[in-house]
Amino acid sequence: MKLSGGDLLMRALKDEGVKFIFGYPGGAALHIYDSIFKQKAFEHILVRHEQGATHAADGYSRATGKPGVALVTSGPGATNAITGLATAYMDSIPLIVISGQVQSHLIGTDSFQETDMIGISRPIVKHSFIVQNTQDIPRIVQEAFHIATTGRPGPVVIDIPKDKTDPSNLYEYKRAKEISLRSYQPRIFPHPGQIKKACKKILSSERPVIYAGGGVILGNAHKELVSLNKLLKAPVTNTLMGLGAYPAKDKYFMGMLGMHGTYQANMAMHNADVIIAIGARFDDRITNTPSMFAPNAKIVHVDVDPASISKIINADIPIVGQVKESLAALIKEIKRSKIKIDSEALDNWNLQISKWREKHGLDHDLYLSKIKSAMIAPQVVVQELYHATQGNAFVTSDVGQHQMFVAQYYHFNKPRRWINSGGLGTMGFGLPAAMGVKLAFPKHEVVCVTGEGSIQMCIQELSTCLQYNLPIKIININNEALGMVRQWQDMNYGGRHSASTYSDSLPDFVKLAESYGHIGMKVTKQSQLKKTLEKAFSMKDRLVFIDVYVDPNEHVYPMLVAPNGSMKDMWITKNTKA
Amino acid sequence: MKRILSILIENKPGALARVVGLFHQRGYNIETLNVGPVFDGSYSRMTVTTRGTENDVEQITKQINKIIDVIKVSDLTEGDHHEYEFIMIKFKRSEKIQKILKSLNGKIHEKNNDAMVMSAWGSSSDIEVAIKSIGKVNLLEIARSGSIGLHEGEKVLKI
């Protein structure tokens, strides 16, 4: 049977196993939308802004490991998708954005709703396609999914001029058995010689640290990571993107590292003699000043992307390969090796880390000691949330202080449960991402922890949540200010709060949630917090927006001292440097 | 130091822009650029000259390699290589310019009472020297191909 371009697209998406498409219609996408109306393979979720579509598809992908799909129209539809593309690109998320384009003969004429989507998105996609022949649509979709999901994953754009989906032109659907691109052959297996070298270096170390990032989660290598450390018994730290890659409850886990990492994790990195970096990229929020980074450490760096290796910090032993395959090879080599790690030195090292933890570690029982406080501490909100959800929820977040508090105080024991925009730091990500997660896991608790600044960037998606009955829980950590901006202004700009406060003009979030057809709850006292959370989580089929007023003067600590600081230089409180 | 990168890239619309855009995105400069289809025409060979430290070039090479349309990248300056540049010059009749170009394999393409068009080729450093000594006097216009080059010996860059 011959199909139109729109129907070819539907068939190709179905064959990729797509279950949801997040989108927003418009002129150039109308042929495609007519094809969507006629198919039953997947559900289309109508968002309220294209940014929401990309974040929802992104959240779906982060939670499931499958590629997310968004569909937008040309011009403003396409440009509204840019922030979502950049978000996915920075965190290496497989995302397919299909954009309608004006008709081929109008391209380049400044026609209505025309924008050069391929050009605008070029620096923030892994690859992009423009459809020039309708019959190529199945191949392009297949290649796009292949590219998005293999190697170092990333977003791919498919731009489709309206005439290529014209229902009057029909073509045969052909799907290739497998995709092979001569210009794209990502490496899967690591070099055996490098594995041997790494094994030797690791087993000869006295103060090793495992520094594991989002690549472990993206590469589905969390089991291998745990197996590796069953052998090594080394202290482990996760990046913001890597939280959940190693179980937080494990005794070797030190918490997150970096800018707002734990004292023990940052101290361990600085004093290590071997750092085993796995699926992490030595981001500037980790290393602090690169020239002062871990002065005595040899670096073993495992990554699927050779360009991530020796980009910021020189790797002594680079290992290029999929994280899963590389760790499997490393485990095998360690088991085979005759070298035995110096267990006495390692015990002393782990003891040292315990001492650091006791000295300046995070207080995970703040919710007990602060029970009588007049104002609610934001950290306590996260701790109470952790207990209310037994640590089992999918938690999305926006960007700022609340994001760091979740990273510090919600213990993630499983991968893909912590969904946040780490690389780009996109405010507005949390709510639409939670929609994508909830659609993928309707029976699981999905919580969006946000702030009154971030939530207003994509608040319109409350309407989408009503339409598709997505009973997520929103915890709005409300400090009546752009908290992280204010923190920096407090610390570096003499407390001048330039454009970071708006307490006299905030909406009534309870009424706002109610006007969107949801439940709103407000918490201003510590004594109400626990009960309100319990009540909200007992309402299984309703979206509940919990507006929690917190102490506006609270800062996130530890905090690396910058500029010209190393990882051992931290603010521990407002007045004390460690 | 100066580097000459040879890049094999799919001959597809937008492919060139991906490479050129990358230099800007990552904060590197392109000094010269040459591109044209080779073999069956399904792919092109680009030659880019740039400046940077060893680390810079390693990083830019890796980043170029990540572009999906790029098939292979090779740094000619890593080993022995041949490198030439071709120029065309239109100038007011001048014995001096004619002489300089003659010494660089110069060829006359057009000659009339007022002006001449000549081409010449040589290593890019010879070309630089020639352009400097020609100066501005009598020079009407100039076009440069940018460097192109091949590895010396048995080493071959192809699919």
Interface residues (C-beta under 8 A of the other chain):
Chain A: I118 G119 R122 P123 K126 H127 S128 I130 Q132 I147 R152 L181 R182 S183 Y184 D305 P306 A307 S310 K311
Chain B: I9 E10 P13 G14 A17 R18 G21 Q25 N55 E58 Q59 K62 Q63 N65 K66 I68 D69 V70 I71 I159
